[in-house]
Amino acid sequence: MAADAAAVKAMRLELNKAAIKGTIVIGEGERDQAPMLYIGEEVGIGGQEIDIALDPLEGTSICANAREGSLAVIAFAKKNCFLNAPDVYMDKIAIGINCKEQLIDLDISPAENLKNLALFKKCQISDLTTLILKRSRHEELIAKVREAGSKVKLIDDGDVAGVIACTNNIDIYMGIGGAPEGVLAAAALKTIGGQMMGRLIFNDNIEQINRAKKMGISNLSKKYLINDMAKGDVLFACSGVTSGDLLNGINKNNNIITTQSIIMDSSQKRTDKITSKFII
């Protein structure tokens, strides 16, 4: 897709101007699958060694159809701090609440997770909104969440944006999406002290299992918490490509281009929303 190729090219160009010695750990795929920003590619002109997780165009189909919520996403951490997630599915559950106790778990039912969250928030389950990707694989999950009493909001694509929405007007995210996107989402939630749990899904696919083992994953059924997916301090940033609930998209008015971005810093527990104007 032209938009995805343009996003990859632009992000790579800017990264190669930066005073860093960066390594892509979550990117556009493995070296033989992606010409640029592939896993293991080194970027920057030299400097501090850092690992980079990115998705130059999260929500490719959203952008292609001019729908809401596509993003450009990137996260930075020290070496060996991001989970080297293979390109497989991940079962995920996430909330944007900062609390000491672990409220959510993939091994309990949606109803139990919603009950625990409602008790913590001192509200009714009917007051909660659950965000789920609109996929046929989620029909049973959607039915169970509605049966428990929660409102359900469905999104067509973009589960990084979906998890980040837990910091705003969404109470909980549930469902299966991409594992690389799960790492990016964990990086974002890490900055505000949210909770997330993920488990890789292989469905006995030998090729995927071998790829995961090659990437250092030995426990195929492990439940990953935020600190397993994004250790230490993390800097996360995303910019709106098409407008959505999270950010405004790129807007061109005569010779002025306006963009809106969020920068989230776990070391500062700080989130900044920035609107920028560029004269062309």
Backbone hydrogen bonds in HBPLUS format (Angstrom, degrees):
<---DONOR---> <-ACCEPTOR-->    atom                        ^
c    i                          cat <-CA-CA->   ^        H-A-AA   ^      H-
h    n   atom  resd res      DA  || num        DHA   H-A  angle D-A-AA Bond
n    s   type  num  typ     dist DA aas  dist angle  dist       angle   num
A0005-ALA N   A0001-MET O   3.05 MM   4  6.30 163.7  2.08 155.0 159.9     1
A0006-ALA N   A0002-ALA O   2.91 MM   4  6.11 155.8  1.97 149.8 156.6     2
A0007-ALA N   A0003-ALA O   2.93 MM   4  6.13 153.8  2.00 145.7 152.9     3
A0008-VAL N   A0004-ASP O   2.94 MM   4  6.17 161.9  1.97 153.2 157.6     4
A0009-LYS N   A0005-ALA O   3.01 MM   4  6.16 165.5  2.04 147.0 151.2     5
A0010-ALA N   A0006-ALA O   2.98 MM   4  6.11 161.7  2.01 147.5 152.4     6
A0011-MET N   A0007-ALA O   2.98 MM   4  6.10 166.1  2.00 150.9 154.8     7
A0012-ARG N   A0008-VAL O   2.97 MM   4  6.06 164.2  1.99 152.3 157.0     8
A0013-LEU N   A0009-LYS O   3.02 MM   4  6.13 154.4  2.09 143.4 150.5     9
A0014-GLU N   A0010-ALA O   3.15 MM   4  6.42 160.1  2.19 149.1 153.0    10
A0015-LEU N   A0011-MET O   2.96 MM   4  6.17 161.3  2.00 151.6 157.2    11
A0016-ASN N   A0012-ARG O   3.02 MM   4  6.13 151.2  2.11 146.7 153.6    12
A0017-LYS N   A0014-GLU O   3.07 MM   3  5.23 157.9  2.12 105.3 112.2    13
A0018-ALA N   A0015-LEU O   3.14 MM   3  5.28 151.6  2.22 103.6 112.1    14
A0045-ILE N   A0018-ALA O   2.86 MM  27  6.07 164.0  1.89 165.2 168.8    15
A0046-GLY N   A0020-ILE O   2.88 MM  26  4.70 150.7  1.96 135.1 127.2    16
A0021-LYS N   A0048-GLN O   2.93 MM  27  5.61 171.3  1.94 137.0 134.0    17
A0050-ILE N   A0021-LYS O   3.16 MM  29  6.31 155.1  2.22 132.0 136.3    18
A0022-GLY N   A0043-VAL O   2.89 MM  21  5.04 154.8  1.95 159.8 159.2    19
A0043-VAL N   A0022-GLY O   2.84 MM  21  5.04 155.8  1.90 132.8 140.7    20
A0023-THR N   A0050-ILE O   3.00 MM  27  6.47 143.3  2.14 149.6 161.1    21
A0052-ILE N   A0023-THR O   2.87 MM  29  5.90 151.2  1.95 159.2 155.5    22
A0024-ILE N   A0041-GLU O   2.91 MM  17  5.42 163.8  1.93 156.9 162.2    23
A0040-GLY N   A0024-ILE O   2.69 MM  16  5.21 170.5  1.70 152.2 155.5    24
A0025-VAL N   A0052-ILE O   2.86 MM  27  5.81 171.4  1.86 156.4 158.9    25
A0026-ILE N   A0052-ILE O   3.42 MM  26  6.74 162.3  2.45 140.4 140.4    26
A0054-LEU N   A0026-ILE O   2.84 MM  28  5.86 154.2  1.91 138.9 147.0    27
A0028-GLU N   A0037-LEU O   2.90 MM   9  5.77 170.7  1.90 149.0 151.9    28
A0039-ILE N   A0029-GLY O   2.81 MM  10  5.93 162.8  1.84 157.7 163.3    29
A0033-GLN N   A0030-GLU O   2.77 MM   3  5.26 158.2  1.82 120.1 127.7    30
A0034-ALA N   A0030-GLU O   3.09 MM   4  6.21 130.8  2.34 157.3 170.6    31
A0041-GLU N   A0038-TYR O   3.04 MM   3  5.58 165.6  2.06 136.2 137.8    32
A0051-ASP N   A0077-ALA O   2.82 MM  26  5.43 163.2  1.85 154.7 160.2    33
A0077-ALA N   A0051-ASP O   3.10 MM  26  5.43 152.1  2.18 151.4 154.7    34
A0053-ALA N   A0075-ALA O   2.97 MM  22  5.14 164.1  2.00 144.7 149.8    35
A0075-ALA N   A0053-ALA O   2.73 MM  22  5.14 143.7  1.86 160.0 163.8    36
A0055-ASP N   A0073-VAL O   2.88 MM  18  5.10 163.3  1.91 143.4 142.0    37
A0073-VAL N   A0055-ASP O   2.95 MM  18  5.10 171.8  1.96 141.4 143.1    38
A0058-GLU N   A0071-LEU O   2.68 MM  13  5.11 153.7  1.75 157.7 162.6    39
A0071-LEU N   A0058-GLU O   3.00 MM  13  5.11 158.0  2.05 142.5 149.0    40
A0062-ILE N   A0059-GLY O   3.09 MM   3  5.08 119.5  2.47  95.0 110.5    41
A0063-CYS N   A0059-GLY O   3.03 MM   4  6.38 161.8  2.07 157.9 161.3    42
A0064-ALA N   A0060-THR O   2.93 MM   4  6.18 160.2  1.97 150.0 156.1    43
A0065-ASN N   A0061-SER O   3.12 MM   4  6.19 140.5  2.28 138.1 146.2    44
A0067-ARG N   A0062-ILE O   2.83 MM   5  4.93 169.9  1.84 151.0 149.2    45
A0066-ALA N   A0063-CYS O   3.05 MM   3  4.92 166.3  2.07 107.0 109.4    46
A0069-GLY N   A0243-SER O   3.03 MM 174  5.50 136.7  2.23 104.2 113.6    47
A0241-VAL N   A0070-SER O   2.88 MM 171  5.36 167.0  1.90 146.4 142.5    48
A0242-THR N   A0070-SER O   3.38 MM 172  5.26 158.5  2.43 123.7 127.8    49
A0072-ALA N   A0239-SER O   2.93 MM 167  5.22 154.0  2.00 148.6 156.8    50
A0239-SER N   A0072-ALA O   2.91 MM 167  5.22 149.2  2.01 142.7 152.8    51
A0074-ILE N   A0237-ALA O   2.93 MM 163  5.48 155.7  1.99 168.6 168.3    52
A0237-ALA N   A0074-ILE O   2.87 MM 163  5.48 161.7  1.90 171.1 169.1    53
A0076-PHE N   A0235-LEU O   2.77 MM 159  5.16 156.1  1.83 149.5 157.9    54
A0235-LEU N   A0076-PHE O   3.01 MM 159  5.16 163.7  2.04 147.2 152.1    55
A0231-LYS N   A0081-CYS O   2.81 MM 150  4.76 170.2  1.82 145.0 145.7    56
A0083-LEU N   A0229-MET O   3.04 MM 146  4.65 152.6  2.12 126.1 124.5    57
A0085-ALA N   A0083-LEU O   2.86 MM   2  5.47 124.7  2.17 110.7  94.0    58
A0088-VAL N   A0086-PRO O   2.81 MM   2  5.61 131.7  2.04 109.4  94.0    59
A0179-ALA N   A0088-VAL O   2.80 MM  91  5.67 155.5  1.86 172.4 163.9    60
A0201-ILE N   A0089-TYR O   2.87 MM 112  5.26 159.4  1.91 146.5 141.8    61
A0090-MET N   A0177-GLY O   2.67 MM  87  5.52 152.9  1.74 164.6 168.9    62
A0177-GLY N   A0090-MET O   3.02 MM  87  5.52 160.1  2.06 152.8 152.8    63
A0091-ASP N   A0199-ARG O   2.86 MM 108  5.22 161.0  1.90 154.9 151.2    64
A0199-ARG N   A0091-ASP O   2.94 MM 108  5.22 143.8  2.08 140.1 150.9    65
A0092-LYS N   A0175-GLY O   2.82 MM  83  5.47 161.2  1.86 145.1 151.5    66
A0175-GLY N   A0092-LYS O   3.05 MM  83  5.47 131.8  2.29 163.7 156.0    67
A0093-ILE N   A0197-MET O   3.02 MM 104  5.47 141.3  2.17 153.8 161.8    68
A0197-MET N   A0093-ILE O   2.90 MM 104  5.47 153.1  1.97 159.2 166.3    69
A0094-ALA N   A0173-TYR O   2.95 MM  79  5.09 151.4  2.03 141.0 145.7    70
A0173-TYR N   A0094-ALA O   2.87 MM  79  5.09 160.3  1.91 148.5 153.7    71
A0095-ILE N   A0195-GLN O   2.87 MM 100  5.31 160.6  1.90 149.0 153.1    72
A0195-GLN N   A0095-ILE O   2.94 MM 100  5.31 152.0  2.02 139.1 148.3    73
A0113-ASN N   A0109-SER O   3.03 MM   4  6.35 163.1  2.06 157.4 161.8    74
A0114-LEU N   A0110-PRO O   2.93 MM   4  6.12 159.9  1.97 150.7 156.3    75
A0115-LYS N   A0111-ALA O   2.86 MM   4  6.06 151.7  1.94 144.5 152.9    76
A0116-ASN N   A0112-GLU O   2.92 MM   4  6.14 164.5  1.95 153.1 156.2    77
A0117-LEU N   A0113-ASN O   3.02 MM   4  6.21 157.4  2.08 145.9 152.1    78
A0118-ALA N   A0114-LEU O   2.89 MM   4  6.04 160.7  1.93 148.4 153.9    79
A0119-LEU N   A0115-LYS O   2.94 MM   4  6.13 158.2  1.98 150.9 156.7    80
A0120-PHE N   A0116-ASN O   3.08 MM   4  6.27 157.3  2.13 143.1 149.0    81
A0121-LYS N   A0117-LEU O   2.92 MM   4  6.14 156.9  1.97 149.8 156.4    82
A0122-LYS N   A0118-ALA O   2.83 MM   4  5.76 108.6  2.34 135.8 152.5    83
A0123-CYS N   A0118-ALA O   2.98 MM   5  5.10 165.8  2.00 142.6 147.4    84
A0122-LYS N   A0119-LEU O   3.25 MM   3  4.95 150.1  2.35  92.8 101.5    85
A0127-ASP N   A0124-GLN O   2.88 MM   3  5.28 156.1  1.94 110.2 118.2    86
A0128-LEU N   A0125-ILE O   3.00 MM   3  5.36 159.2  2.04 112.2 119.0    87
A0151-LYS N   A0128-LEU O   2.99 MM  23  6.13 159.2  2.04 163.5 158.2    88
A0171-ASP N   A0129-THR O   3.08 MM  42  5.39 143.4  2.22 140.9 151.9    89
A0172-ILE N   A0129-THR O   3.37 MM  43  6.72 150.8  2.46 155.2 155.7    90
A0130-THR N   A0151-LYS O   2.84 MM  21  6.12 166.4  1.86 148.0 150.8    91
A0153-LYS N   A0130-THR O   2.82 MM  23  6.06 165.7  1.84 156.2 157.9    92
A0131-LEU N   A0172-ILE O   2.84 MM  41  6.28 162.9  1.87 159.6 164.7    93
A0174-MET N   A0131-LEU O   3.15 MM  43  6.48 161.1  2.19 168.6 170.9    94
A0132-ILE N   A0153-LYS O   3.03 MM  21  6.41 156.5  2.08 159.8 165.2    95
A0155-ILE N   A0132-ILE O   3.12 MM  23  6.43 150.0  2.21 143.4 149.6    96
A0135-ARG N   A0133-LEU O   2.97 MM   2  5.82 111.9  2.45 114.8  98.2    97
A0134-LYS N   A0155-ILE O   2.70 MM  21  5.51 167.4  1.72 158.5 156.0    98
A0138-HIS N   A0135-ARG O   2.98 MM   3  5.44 158.2  2.03 112.2 119.3    99
A0139-GLU N   A0136-SER O   3.23 MM   3  5.51 169.9  2.24 116.1 116.3   100
A0142-ILE N   A0138-HIS O   2.82 MM   4  6.00 167.9  1.84 163.6 166.1   101
A0143-ALA N   A0139-GLU O   3.07 MM   4  6.26 158.8  2.12 144.3 149.9   102
A0144-LYS N   A0140-GLU O   3.00 MM   4  6.26 155.9  2.06 148.9 155.2   103
A0145-VAL N   A0141-LEU O   2.94 MM   4  6.18 158.4  1.99 155.3 161.1   104
A0146-ARG N   A0142-ILE O   3.00 MM   4  6.20 162.5  2.03 150.7 155.4   105
A0147-GLU N   A0143-ALA O   2.87 MM   4  6.00 152.4  1.94 143.5 152.0   106
A0148-ALA N   A0144-LYS O   2.97 MM   4  6.16 143.4  2.11 139.9 148.9   107
A0150-SER N   A0145-VAL O   3.27 MM   5  5.88 143.0  2.42 162.3 153.1   108
A0149-GLY N   A0146-ARG O   3.00 MM   3  5.07 140.0  2.16  97.8 109.9   109
A0162-GLY N   A0158-GLY O   3.11 MM   4  6.37 144.9  2.24 137.2 147.9   110
A0163-VAL N   A0159-ASP O   3.08 MM   4  6.13 154.9  2.14 136.3 139.8   111
A0164-ILE N   A0160-VAL O   3.00 MM   4  6.27 165.5  2.02 154.0 158.5   112
A0165-ALA N   A0161-ALA O   2.94 MM   4  6.07 137.8  2.12 139.6 150.4   113
A0166-CYS N   A0163-VAL O   2.97 MM   3  5.54 158.7  2.02 113.6 120.5   114
A0167-THR N   A0164-ILE O   2.89 MM   3  5.76 167.2  1.91 125.6 129.3   115
A0168-ASN N   A0165-ALA O   2.90 MM   3  5.25 162.6  1.93 114.4 119.4   116
A0170-ILE N   A0165-ALA O   3.27 MM   5  5.59 147.6  2.38 147.5 140.0   117
A0182-GLY N   A0178-GLY O   3.08 MM   4  6.31 134.0  2.30 133.1 146.0   118
A0182-GLY N   A0179-ALA O   2.91 MM   3  4.80 122.5  2.25  93.8 110.0   119
A0183-VAL N   A0179-ALA O   3.14 MM   4  6.58 144.4  2.28 151.9 159.9   120
A0184-LEU N   A0180-PRO O   3.24 MM   4  6.62 159.5  2.28 147.4 152.3   121
A0185-ALA N   A0181-GLU O   2.88 MM   4  6.09 156.4  1.94 146.7 153.5   122
A0186-ALA N   A0182-GLY O   2.90 MM   4  6.08 152.6  1.97 143.0 150.5   123
A0187-ALA N   A0183-VAL O   2.98 MM   4  6.25 151.5  2.06 146.2 153.6   124
A0188-ALA N   A0184-LEU O   3.14 MM   4  6.48 151.2  2.23 144.7 151.7   125
A0189-LEU N   A0185-ALA O   2.96 MM   4  6.28 168.6  1.98 156.7 158.9   126
A0190-LYS N   A0186-ALA O   2.85 MM   4  5.91 147.2  1.95 146.1 155.2   127
A0191-THR N   A0188-ALA O   3.15 MM   3  5.61 138.5  2.33 106.7 116.5   128
A0192-ILE N   A0189-LEU O   3.07 MM   3  5.53 148.1  2.18 110.3 118.9   129
A0194-GLY N   A0189-LEU O   3.01 MM   5  4.94 159.8  2.06 143.4 140.0   130
A0193-GLY N   A0190-LYS O   3.38 MM   3  5.12 160.4  2.42  96.1 101.8   131
A0198-GLY N   A0224-TYR O   2.84 MM  26  5.05 150.7  1.93 139.7 149.4   132
A0224-TYR N   A0198-GLY O   2.68 MM  26  5.05 170.1  1.69 165.4 162.5   133
A0205-ASN N   A0202-PHE O   2.93 MM   3  5.54 152.5  2.01 118.8 126.8   134
A0209-ILE N   A0205-ASN O   2.92 MM   4  6.17 159.1  1.96 156.0 162.9   135
A0210-ASN N   A0206-ILE O   2.87 MM   4  6.04 163.4  1.90 153.0 156.8   136
A0211-ARG N   A0207-GLU O   3.02 MM   4  6.20 152.4  2.10 142.7 150.5   137
A0212-ALA N   A0208-GLN O   2.93 MM   4  6.15 156.0  1.99 147.3 153.6   138
A0213-LYS N   A0209-ILE O   2.97 MM   4  6.25 159.5  2.02 150.8 156.0   139
A0214-LYS N   A0210-ASN O   2.97 MM   4  6.14 150.7  2.06 142.1 150.3   140
A0215-MET N   A0211-ARG O   3.09 MM   4  6.36 133.1  2.31 137.6 149.7   141
A0215-MET N   A0212-ALA O   3.03 MM   3  5.05 129.6  2.29  94.6 108.4   142
A0217-ILE N   A0212-ALA O   3.00 MM   5  5.40 164.0  2.03 144.5 140.8   143
A0216-GLY N   A0213-LYS O   3.01 MM   3  5.08 160.2  2.05 105.6 109.7   144
A0222-LYS N   A0219-ASN O   3.38 MM   3  5.49 168.8  2.40 110.3 111.4   145
A0228-ASP N   A0225-LEU O   2.93 MM   3  5.23 145.8  2.04 108.5 119.4   146
A0229-MET N   A0225-LEU O   3.22 MM   4  6.59 138.9  2.40 148.2 159.8   147
A0229-MET N   A0226-ILE O   2.99 MM   3  5.22 131.1  2.24 102.0 115.2   148
A0230-ALA N   A0226-ILE O   2.77 MM   4  5.90 151.6  1.84 159.9 169.4   149
A0266-SER N   A0234-VAL O   2.96 MM  32  5.39 176.4  1.96 168.2 168.0   150
A0236-PHE N   A0264-MET O   2.82 MM  28  5.04 173.6  1.82 157.6 159.7   151
A0264-MET N   A0236-PHE O   2.73 MM  28  5.04 171.6  1.73 156.5 158.8   152
A0238-CYS N   A0262-ILE O   3.02 MM  24  5.50 151.1  2.10 149.5 157.8   153
A0262-ILE N   A0238-CYS O   2.87 MM  24  5.50 156.5  1.92 159.5 167.4   154
A0240-GLY N   A0260-GLN O   3.04 MM  20  5.93 163.7  2.07 172.6 177.9   155
A0250-ILE N   A0241-VAL O   3.12 MM   9  5.34 154.7  2.18 117.5 119.7   156
A0244-GLY N   A0247-LEU O   2.84 MM   3  5.54 153.9  1.91 155.4 164.2   157
A0251-ASN N   A0258-THR O   3.00 MM   7  5.15 159.7  2.05 148.4 154.0   158
A0258-THR N   A0251-ASN O   2.78 MM   7  5.15 163.0  1.81 153.3 158.8   159
A0253-ASN N   A0256-ILE O   2.85 MM   3  5.31 171.6  1.86 159.5 161.5   160
A0256-ILE N   A0253-ASN O   3.02 MM   3  5.31 161.4  2.06 124.4 130.1   161
A0280-ILE N   A0255-ASN O   2.83 MM  25  5.28 168.4  1.84 154.7 158.6   162
A0257-ILE N   A0278-PHE O   2.83 MM  21  5.10 166.2  1.85 150.7 154.2   163
A0278-PHE N   A0257-ILE O   2.78 MM  21  5.10 157.7  1.83 148.6 156.4   164
A0259-THR N   A0276-SER O   2.89 MM  17  5.29 159.7  1.93 150.1 156.9   165
A0276-SER N   A0259-THR O   2.89 MM  17  5.29 160.0  1.93 146.7 153.5   166
A0261-SER N   A0274-ILE O   2.81 MM  13  5.18 160.8  1.84 151.0 157.8   167
A0274-ILE N   A0261-SER O   2.76 MM  13  5.18 160.7  1.80 148.6 155.4   168
A0263-ILE N   A0272-ASP O   2.85 MM   9  5.25 159.6  1.89 153.1 160.1   169
A0272-ASP N   A0263-ILE O   2.88 MM   9  5.25 164.2  1.90 153.2 158.5   170
A0265-ASP N   A0270-ARG O   2.90 MM   5  5.37 165.1  1.92 159.5 164.5   171
A0269-LYS N   A0265-ASP O   2.86 MM   4  5.75 119.1  2.24 138.2 155.9   172
A0270-ARG N   A0265-ASP O   3.14 MM   5  5.37 158.8  2.19 144.9 149.1   173
